[in-house]
Amino acid sequence: MNHSLLTLASGPLVLDLVPTLGGAVANFTHDGTPLFRPPPAEGLVAARSLGCYPLVPFSNRIKEGRFRYGGVRYQAGPVGPIDPLHAIHGDGFRHPWQVVASGPKAATLVYQHDGAEGWPFSYRAIQHFDLSDTGLTVRMTLTNEDIRAFPAGLGLHPFFPKAGATLTTYAPTFWKSDETRLPLLEMPVPPAWDFAGGRVMAEIELDNCFAGWSRRAIVRWRDKGLSLTMTADPIFGKVVIYSPMGQDFFCAEPVTHLNNAINLRAAGVSDSGVVDLSPGESLSGAVLFAVEED
């Protein structure tokens, strides 16, 4: 399938969207310098290889893709190929989105899910992109269009170029994971993972969810003279920091809930972040990416 770009531009900033490829961001640049990871050499192949994609109606993993809700057992979605054991990142990035409005500096994309495959409930997801001379705002909205209530969540999965980058943010606790990357135990953040004073990301190997997040993170590339400040609405109370060794990117993902949150809540975790959406109800939040020249 050939995928066409939808391009927004404002001052030095350019945003390339790929609606038919998971509603993903292909490029986000400042005077040609990438702020998100650029597409790979093979081009527009998969949303998860691009610069940013939506996490809807849940973030990260659900153990074996299974959960119980309202006394009923459900399968949350496909297991593999990204993770051979668990369902991951929801439906949105796997399917085409429809452009319902667009202009030189703004666009609205919609994904309609019927519940037949993947997430077992029907819903409508919206991404609204608003570009200015100084930044990008992404607003996500999830609406329950099923006849049943369901547990819900949202998130964004931006990938930042790692070379020369530092990350500054604050979260007092993190969730230690098992060998399959499922959360086991909430613990105080150790000094090696304390980003309050800024950390060089080339030195960090990490894939964990942090709680009590300040909802603000600064990515700075001193060699490029640029910084990107990510500020999230209050619903995004957690952040997943993913920094694999040997890769040229890292992620700081604003999310509404913990990894495997539905099952953690069932096990008694009170601050999982899961939101129960009744039919017709919506969950909505925005993330601002503000760009500055240092």
Rosetta blueprint (number, residue, H / E / L):
1 M L
2 N L
3 H L
4 S L
5 L L
6 L E
7 T E
8 L E
9 A E
10 S E
11 G L
12 P L
13 L E
14 V E
15 L E
16 D E
17 L E
18 V E
19 P L
20 T L
21 L L
22 G L
23 G L
24 A E
25 V E
26 A E
27 N E
28 F E
29 T E
30 H E
31 D L
32 G L
33 T E
34 P E
35 L L
36 F L
37 R L
38 P L
39 P L
40 P L
41 A L
42 E L
43 G L
44 L L
45 V L
46 A L
47 A H
48 R H
49 S H
50 L L
51 G L
52 C E
53 Y E
54 P E
55 L E
56 V E
57 P L
58 F L
59 S L
60 N L
61 R E
62 I E
63 K H
64 E H
65 G H
66 R E
67 F E
68 R E
69 Y E
70 G L
71 G L
72 V E
73 R E
74 Y E
75 Q E
76 A L
77 G L
78 P L
79 V E
80 G L
81 P L
82 I L
83 D L
84 P L
85 L L
86 H L
87 A E
88 I E
89 H L
90 G E
91 D L
92 G H
93 F H
94 R H
95 H L
96 P L
97 W L
98 Q E
99 V E
100 V E
101 A E
102 S E
103 G L
104 P L
105 K L
106 A E
107 A E
108 T E
109 L E
110 V E
111 Y E
112 Q E
113 H E
114 D L
115 G L
116 A L
117 E L
118 G L
119 W L
120 P L
121 F L
122 S L
123 Y E
124 R E
125 A E
126 I E
127 Q E
128 H E
129 F E
130 D E
131 L E
132 S L
133 D L
134 T L
135 G E
136 L E
137 T E
138 V E
139 R E
140 M E
141 T E
142 L E
143 T E
144 N E
145 E L
146 D L
147 I L
148 R L
149 A L
150 F E
151 P E
152 A E
153 G L
154 L L
155 G E
156 L E
157 H E
158 P E
159 F E
160 F E
161 P E
162 K L
163 A L
164 G L
165 A E
166 T E
167 L E
168 T E
169 T E
170 Y L
171 A L
172 P L
173 T E
174 F E
175 W E
176 K E
177 S E
178 D L
179 E L
180 T L
181 R L
182 L L
183 P E
184 L E
185 L E
186 E E
187 M E
188 P E
189 V L
190 P L
191 P H
192 A H
193 W H
194 D L
195 F L
196 A L
197 G L
198 G L
199 R E
200 V E
201 M H
202 A H
203 E H
204 I L
205 E L
206 L E
207 D E
208 N E
209 C E
210 F E
211 A E
212 G L
213 W L
214 S L
215 R L
216 R E
217 A E
218 I E
219 V E
220 R E
221 W E
222 R L
223 D L
224 K L
225 G L
226 L E
227 S E
228 L E
229 T E
230 M E
231 T E
232 A E
233 D L
234 P L
235 I L
236 F L
237 G L
238 K E
239 V E
240 V E
241 I E
242 Y E
243 S E
244 P L
245 M L
246 G L
247 Q L
248 D L
249 F E
250 F E
251 C E
252 A E
253 E E
254 P E
255 V E
256 T L
257 H L
258 L L
259 N L
260 N L
261 A H
262 I H
263 N H
264 L H
265 R H
266 A H
267 A L
268 G L
269 V L
270 S L
271 D L
272 S L
273 G L
274 V L
275 V E
276 D E
277 L E
278 S L
279 P L
280 G L
281 E L
282 S E
283 L E
284 S E
285 G E
286 A E
287 V E
288 L E
289 F E
290 A E
291 V E
292 E E
293 E E
294 D L
